[in-house]
Amino acid sequence: MMSHISEYSSLRRAAYVLDEQKLIANLKLIRRVRDEAGISIILALKGFAMWRMFPLVAKYLDGATASSLYEARLIHEEMGCNAHTYCAAYLDDEFDELSAISEHMVFNSVGQYLHFRDKLQASYPHISPGLRVNPGFSKVEVDMYNPTAPGSRLGIDADRLADGLPGGIEGLHFHALCENDSYDLEETLAAFEQRFGHLIPKVKWINMGGGHLMTRKGYDTDHLIRLLKAFKEKNNVDIILEPGSAIAWQTGDLVAHIVDIVDNHNIKTLMTDVSFTAHMPDTLEMPYRPMIEGTIQEDTPYRYRIGGTSCLSGDFMYEYNFEKEPAIGDQLVFKDMIHYTIVKTTMFNGVRHPDIYLLKQNGELVCQRRFTYEDYKNRMN
Ligand SMILES: Cc1ncc(COP(=O)(O)O)c(C=O)c1O
């Protein structure tokens, strides 16, 4: 495993470090898929919203998708374009502001579309409206991340659209994947076509959501390209993909430090300056076990739990085996901690939020943001 010890040695406080070169490599790969398949690919802000990188992202992708007014504003202000917007439920008192900075608006129910349709047609004719549908099929096994799970509130069921689409709808959207491959998309597309095939000739565009992890090693991008091209040719529609994870996949780390070592009931725990619940919430929510540099699968004499810095009892990871004996002051590098981390962090317990750094292509480490007490205080009142 490549070590970042020298690159990160100047960091004294916990920090997320985004590696610019790795981000560019992902963007180039995604751009190739876009060009060869003849589709649009936009960034899902929910997974990655480091807006200082938006001008770079905009060089390779076709814009971004928002799931709220604030995400749409960030796209508008920092990427310089209107958002492709989908909100699970649009709010009356935000709708005008949101419409003014969106280009597509996707509705989660026929009722919400009808509620806003007259306003859209009268005041925001530049917007192309769509409906989110539920393909009723997903390869995602964890219900927390499966929008098609029984009883899901996300997306319209096929039987509700048996009589066709309400007037004015120009697109369909489905999102049913999470860290999946193109073969999972192929199966999902078959389910989508089976349930909603009668509506496809009526629309101009189809948004196939996110979860396409095309930057993961081993992903068959050529198969993805063939699949999308064939779908596009057969149905004569524009295709949009809106991945989040794929853009920031393996583009950086969370660098932490060992602050103390406690030994209770024969369990040794490395106490750190980061928190799983506050800074890596998916490790507890998904849940998954993050990779830590310098640890291996096999047993070693250096077996330690990793303790988060909050007082939540479950804010820890079970034992890791270290190759070398860890010591107070050492750095702990949690791998692949850029997507779905910074966007989800909290200041629970008032724990210090990690800094955000950029590792530039020339090797320079630049601090982009340091969080302060005021950030914590201002959220509370
Ligand atoms: C509607 C929608 N689009 C896109 C995405 C991005 O998915 P991913 O980051 O897995 O590519 C999500 C993730 O939850 C989503 O809910």
The ligand as an SDF file (V2000), in Angstrom:
LIG
                    3D

 16 16  0  0  0  0  0  0  0  0999 V2000
  -31.2710   10.8090   -6.7370 C   0  0  0  0  0  0  0  0  0  0  0  0
  -29.8120   10.5180   -6.5810 C   0  0  0  0  0  0  0  0  0  0  0  0
  -28.9900   10.7740   -7.6150 N   0  0  0  0  0  0  0  0  0  0  0  0
  -27.6600   10.5530   -7.5160 C   0  0  0  0  0  0  0  0  0  0  0  0
  -27.0880   10.0360   -6.3710 C   0  0  0  0  0  0  0  0  0  0  0  0
  -25.6100    9.8250   -6.3210 C   0  0  0  0  0  0  0  0  0  0  0  0
  -25.2920    8.4820   -6.1240 O   0  0  0  0  0  0  0  0  0  0  0  0
  -23.7890    7.9950   -6.0410 P   0  0  0  0  0  0  0  0  0  0  0  0
  -23.0390    8.9310   -5.2020 O   0  0  0  0  0  0  0  0  0  0  0  0
  -23.8980    6.6320   -5.4340 O   0  0  0  0  0  0  0  0  0  0  0  0
  -23.2720    7.9450   -7.4450 O   0  0  0  0  0  0  0  0  0  0  0  0
  -27.9120    9.7390   -5.2710 C   0  0  0  0  0  0  0  0  0  0  0  0
  -27.3510    9.2020   -4.0450 C   0  0  0  0  0  0  0  0  0  0  0  0
  -27.9930    8.9390   -3.0670 O   0  0  0  0  0  0  0  0  0  0  0  0
  -29.3170   10.0050   -5.3740 C   0  0  0  0  0  0  0  0  0  0  0  0
  -30.1450    9.7700   -4.3450 O   0  0  0  0  0  0  0  0  0  0  0  0
  1  2  1  0
  2  3  1  0
  2 15  2  0
  3  4  2  0
  4  5  1  0
  5  6  1  0
  5 12  2  0
  6  7  1  0
  7  8  1  0
  8  9  2  0
  8 10  1  0
  8 11  1  0
 12 13  1  0
 12 15  1  0
 13 14  2  0
 15 16  1  0
M  END
$$$$
